[in-house]
Amino acid sequence: MASPAPARATSGASITLNLFDGTRRPLRTNAQVLVRIRDGNQNDIHSGFHKGRSLVFENLPFYNNFGDNYTVLVSIKGYFQAGFTPVQVAPNIPRVLDLMMIPKNGAFNFRNATWQRLKSTHPVLSALLAAGAETDTAARERYEDALENKAASLACFFNVVTAVRDIRLPSGTPLDYFRQIVWNDPRRAFAQDRFYAWVDETMVDQVVRAATQGIFQPEPGAGLFHPGATRSYKQVQFGEANVQLTFHENDRLRVKDTDCVLLEADIDYYKDPLAHALIEVLKNRTTKSKTDPRSVYVLRWMAGRHAGVPDFDPPYTIEA
């Protein structure tokens, strides 16, 4: 019996590519932009240099199958490469793809995250950062020390709290349950890939209930990757840069009048558990490197734009 003929491609699909910089504004550059487009069959559809920050690619092949899951990669001299997959195309339905390009010499800019400005623009975050300090002066000094000496760790913190602010639990958001950050425990240092906090113990039940609604997915064997953990849940909304909430329920503290458990919070590069285990975790342990908050910043912003959710807008930027 003859094999069925492969699907014949038709034209009519299009992708509008918009480029942004690390300030989350449209990219301003006169450099050549190399754009490479590949379809889901791994065929190279386009490769060429362009000028501009908004580019339209028309008459792309449409297969009406997995071949319509496109990959778009962009390279600019002096910038880290950016890309996204899958971009699902369809005829007469223009797809818009927003990519963020950050300079290779880019650094964290916290001009919008000074202590006084945070108290005005982000009162919930400033209150959380101040929790546990004896005075406002002590809280400010502790925060400014982190600004000066732990910029990557502070960026990680802002990435996570900005992301959890937009996750809906049955009651409120995860951020509503945070009570106090762990600052000085050497086993749970304020790090560039994760931080620990004391959270209202009722948050555990909220996350468990959210998992039954498909918002989170439980991670088997949480203690293997997170020593001492009792359970762990990963957000599954995006292809990349999902929040992971890991509970250490045997560690408890009463913060003011609230019974709290220890939470380990981070954002993973990959949604797929096997990819995360083999590519991110093992690589980091082998190379002694950690998840880069700059990569998380870029991936989370692009994933949010692709999903059409509120913009990921932590109170810092990445600039040359």
C-alpha angles and dihedrals in degrees: 000000000000119000115250115263115256116258112274114235122234126194130235104091120120141186125203109204118203121187124209134180133229091277088063090245128117111288117258112203139124092207123118113267116216111206123188122186125189128180127225090266088062092249117147105240100174140004121169149115122267141175124229142044098258117052131175123209113192139183093034116170116266119201103172090231140067089308087079092069098100130193121214123194126184128194128185125174110258094019134091113255116257132194147153138217139218104028102172111212129196133176116270091004106100112214119215119206122189116197129185120221117195124190118250088235091048119140136188113271114200099177088125093047105061113137095254094044093050090052088056102038103027107027093163092055094044090051090051092048090050096047113117096019116120095225139010088250091055090048092050093049092049091050095046090051088056090048091054102037108021105038095146091049091050090049089053090052092050091047092054099042091046090051096047091048088070098046114101117218123185085268118026126313131301089256089064090067099051113110110166138359121233104237112164109028105116091209091055103034122177095258141179093248102039146356136206128229140173109245134185105273091231088071089077092064091044092055092045090053091046089054090059087056092054097253094114136023121214115240112225116231095014092177092061094068096023110042111220094015120138098195140351135200130195125203112239102193098104138041091237140014100033122168119251120203115195120186126210097192095174089065109076137171135172108231109195101310098337127097106226139189127204117264126195109203128191143141121239126213094223135051096202110084094215093050089048093050097045102035109028108026099037093041091051092050092047097047094034088233127131137217107289112233089209090061091046090050092053097041095046093048093049093045090052093049090049091050093047095236127137112297118271100242115169114178094259138064138206114239140163 
